[in-house]
Amino acid sequence: MSHNESAFEELPLNKRYGFGKNWEKFIERHYNDERVANSIRVFQDFTKLRSLEGKSFIDVGCGSGLHSLGAHRLRATEIFAFDYDPNSVKITKELWKRESQPKNWQTVRGSILDREFLSTLKTYDFVYSWGVLHHTGAVWKAISNTCELVNQEGSMYLALYSLDVQPNAQYWLDKKLMYVNSNQLKRNLMELWYIFKYVRPAVYLKILFGFGEKRTRGMDFLTDVRDWLGGWPMEFVYDAEVIKFVEVRGFDLENINKGEACTEFFFKRK
């Protein structure tokens, strides 16, 4: 796909995987303070920031709302969260309510591909987008637009599905399209197929009994399985391409974490 794409049609919600519904179930069944603490710990370890005090924070594709909540607990001065999926907006607002409705945290519906929406936003000290931009249907445009949200001394934390660790990209794209077009029974069967084929028994047993989630960002194993199988639309990118693409837009790479499905990138404005 061209890095200079200028025209596309936003994929309607009924053609997409329902991330928001999956996250709603996650918050209902699995949310607790330990998961928030895990999310914060991973964020701190990767960025080397102990606090967001004095920094404004924007969550591009807020999903479960867990990371906006983490930013609040890290004392960000202002938090702005948005997502294209109305159910993600709903569940992020639910966490906001549980946190006593802080006045410095706003959540709205919007798309990183919508230039009219983006024109209403300011720039931020810290821009966060974990596992989102490759699900827009126009990944390079989404990355470019996200870069524009970073202020002149700001930072940006991205996580994107990597072709460096996933050579069978087309295979998984076909599976995702199959999953998103399937009824619930077939989805359940595909989830079992994935677990038995791709998850080592020892790993699954550890997760099942609560010993395998310490390094995660507060997520739940089965929630992640459903997101992986259902994540449509979807694009994979090479790590080196992302670094070059972002660096020419005025950033330096500060940290990178490779090896899992998503590569994490931490950039700062030059």
C-alpha positions in Angstrom: 0.0 0.0 0.0 1.2 3.5 -0.9 2.4 5.7 1.9 0.9 8.6 0.0 -2.7 7.3 -0.2 -5.1 10.2 -0.2 -8.5 8.7 -0.8 -10.3 5.9 0.9 -13.7 5.1 2.2 -14.1 4.4 5.9 -15.2 0.8 6.4 -18.6 0.9 8.0 -19.1 -0.6 11.5 -21.1 -3.6 10.3 -18.1 -4.7 8.1 -15.6 -4.4 11.0 -14.9 -6.5 14.0 -16.7 -5.3 17.1 -13.7 -4.4 19.3 -15.9 -2.3 21.6 -18.3 -5.2 22.4 -15.3 -7.4 23.2 -13.8 -4.8 25.5 -17.2 -4.2 27.1 -17.2 -7.9 28.1 -13.7 -7.6 29.3 -14.5 -4.7 31.6 -17.7 -6.4 32.9 -15.9 -9.7 33.7 -12.2 -9.0 34.2 -11.6 -5.4 35.2 -9.8 -4.8 38.5 -7.2 -2.5 40.0 -4.4 -5.1 39.4 -5.0 -5.0 35.7 -4.7 -1.2 35.8 -1.5 -1.5 37.8 -0.1 -3.9 35.2 -1.0 -1.6 32.4 0.8 1.3 34.2 3.8 -0.8 34.9 4.3 -1.8 31.3 3.9 1.8 30.2 6.4 3.1 32.7 9.0 0.3 31.9 8.8 1.1 28.2 8.7 4.9 28.3 10.9 5.3 31.4 8.4 7.8 32.6 7.3 7.4 36.2 4.5 10.0 35.9 2.6 12.1 33.4 2.3 15.0 35.7 2.4 18.3 33.8 1.6 16.5 30.5 -1.5 16.4 28.3 -2.4 12.9 27.0 -4.4 11.8 24.0 -5.5 8.1 23.5 -6.0 7.5 19.8 -8.4 4.5 19.7 -9.1 4.2 23.4 -10.6 0.6 23.2 -11.3 -0.6 26.7 -10.4 2.8 28.3 -7.9 1.1 30.5 -4.9 3.1 29.2 -6.7 6.4 29.5 -7.5 5.4 33.1 -3.8 4.6 33.5 -2.9 8.1 32.2 -5.2 9.6 34.8 -3.6 7.6 37.6 -0.2 8.8 36.3 -1.5 12.3 37.0 -1.8 13.5 33.4 -3.0 17.1 33.5 -5.5 16.5 30.6 -6.8 13.3 29.0 -8.6 13.2 25.7 -9.7 9.8 24.4 -11.5 8.9 21.2 -12.5 5.8 19.2 -14.4 5.1 16.0 -16.3 2.3 17.7 -19.2 3.7 19.8 -19.0 0.7 22.2 -15.4 1.6 23.0 -16.5 5.2 23.7 -19.2 3.8 26.0 -17.0 1.6 28.0 -14.2 4.2 28.3 -16.9 6.6 29.7 -17.9 3.8 32.1 -14.4 3.7 33.5 -14.4 7.5 33.7 -17.6 7.3 35.9 -16.0 4.6 38.1 -13.1 7.0 38.6 -15.5 9.7 40.0 -15.8 11.5 36.6 -12.6 13.6 36.6 -13.1 16.9 34.9 -9.8 16.7 33.0 -10.7 13.5 31.1 -12.9 13.7 28.0 -14.0 10.8 25.7 -15.7 11.3 22.3 -16.4 9.3 19.2 -14.0 10.1 16.3 -11.7 8.6 13.7 -8.0 9.2 13.2 -8.8 9.2 9.5 -11.3 12.0 9.7 -9.6 15.2 8.8 -12.6 17.4 9.8 -12.6 15.8 13.3 -8.9 16.1 13.7 -9.0 19.8 12.7 -10.9 20.4 16.0 -8.1 18.9 18.1 -5.0 20.6 19.5 -1.6 18.9 19.9 -0.6 17.0 23.0 2.5 16.3 25.1 2.0 12.5 24.9 0.2 10.7 22.1 -0.7 7.0 22.7 -2.1 4.5 20.2 -1.6 0.8 21.1 -2.8 -1.8 18.5 -5.1 0.6 16.7 -3.8 2.2 13.6 -3.4 -1.0 11.6 -7.2 -1.6 12.0 -8.2 1.6 10.3 -8.1 0.4 6.7 -5.4 3.1 5.9 -2.5 2.5 8.2 0.0 4.9 6.8 -2.5 7.8 6.7 -3.4 6.9 10.3 0.2 7.0 11.4 0.8 10.3 9.6 -2.3 11.9 11.2 -1.3 10.6 14.6 2.1 12.2 14.2 0.4 15.6 13.7 -1.2 15.3 17.1 2.2 15.5 18.9 3.3 18.9 20.0 6.8 20.4 19.4 8.3 18.8 22.5 6.0 15.8 22.7 6.3 12.0 22.6 4.4 9.2 20.9 3.9 5.6 21.8 2.7 3.3 19.0 2.1 -0.4 18.7 1.7 -2.0 15.3 1.4 -5.5 13.9 4.8 -6.4 12.5 5.6 -8.3 9.3 9.0 -8.9 10.8 7.5 -11.5 13.1 4.5 -12.5 11.0 5.6 -13.8 7.6 2.2 -15.5 7.1 0.3 -12.2 6.9 -2.1 -13.2 4.1 -3.0 -16.4 6.0 -4.0 -14.4 9.0 -5.8 -11.8 7.0 -7.9 -14.5 5.5 -8.6 -16.0 8.9 -9.7 -12.6 10.3 -12.1 -12.0 7.4 -13.5 -15.5 7.9 -14.0 -14.8 11.7 -15.6 -11.5 11.3 -18.1 -12.9 8.8 -18.9 -16.0 10.9 -21.8 -16.7 13.3 -21.1 -17.0 17.1 -20.7 -20.8 17.0 -18.1 -20.7 14.2 -16.3 -18.0 16.1 -16.1 -20.1 19.2 -14.8 -23.0 17.2 -12.1 -20.8 15.6 -11.1 -19.6 19.1 -10.6 -23.2 20.3 -8.7 -24.0 17.1 -6.4 -21.1 17.6 -5.7 -22.0 21.3 -5.0 -25.7 20.6 -2.9 -25.0 17.5 -0.9 -22.0 18.5 -0.8 -21.7 22.3 1.6 -24.0 24.1 -0.3 -26.0 26.8 2.0 -24.9 29.6 1.4 -21.2 28.6 -2.3 -21.7 28.5 -2.5 -23.5 31.9 -0.4 -20.7 33.5 -2.8 -18.1 32.1 -5.9 -20.1 33.0 -4.7 -20.3 36.6 -3.7 -16.7 36.8 0.1 -16.9 36.5 0.7 -15.8 32.9 -0.6 -12.2 32.7 2.1 -10.3 34.6 3.8 -8.7 31.5 0.6 -7.8 29.7 -0.9 -4.4 29.6 -3.7 -5.5 31.9 -5.4 -7.5 29.2 -7.2 -10.9 29.4 -6.0 -13.9 27.4 -9.3 -14.8 25.7 -10.1 -11.2 25.1 -6.8 -10.9 23.2 -7.5 -14.2 21.3 -10.8 -12.8 20.0 -9.2 -9.5 19.1 -6.4 -11.3 17.2 -8.8 -13.5 15.2 -11.4 -10.8 14.7 -9.3 -7.7 14.1 -10.7 -6.5 10.7 -9.8 -4.4 8.8 -6.1 -5.2 9.3 -2.7 -4.3 7.8 0.8 -5.4 8.7 3.9 -3.2 8.5 7.7 -3.7 8.6 9.4 -2.1 11.7 12.0 -0.4 9.6 9.3 1.2 7.4 7.5 2.6 10.4 10.7 4.1 11.9 11.7 5.7 8.6 8.2 7.0 8.0 7.9 8.6 11.4 11.5 9.9 11.6 11.1 12.0 8.4 8.1 13.6 10.1 10.4 15.1 12.8 10.9 12.3 15.3 13.7 10.3 16.9 13.2 6.7 18.0 13.8 6.5 21.8 12.8 2.8 22.4 11.5 -0.2 20.5 10.2 -3.6 21.7 10.2 -6.3 19.1 9.4 -10.0 18.9 5.7 -10.3 19.7 2.8 -9.7 17.2 2.9 -6.0 17.9 6.1 -4.0 17.8 6.1 -1.1 20.2 7.7 2.2 19.3 8.5 5.2 21.5 9.3 8.4 19.6 10.1 11.9 20.6 10.0 15.1 18.6 13.4 16.2 17.4 
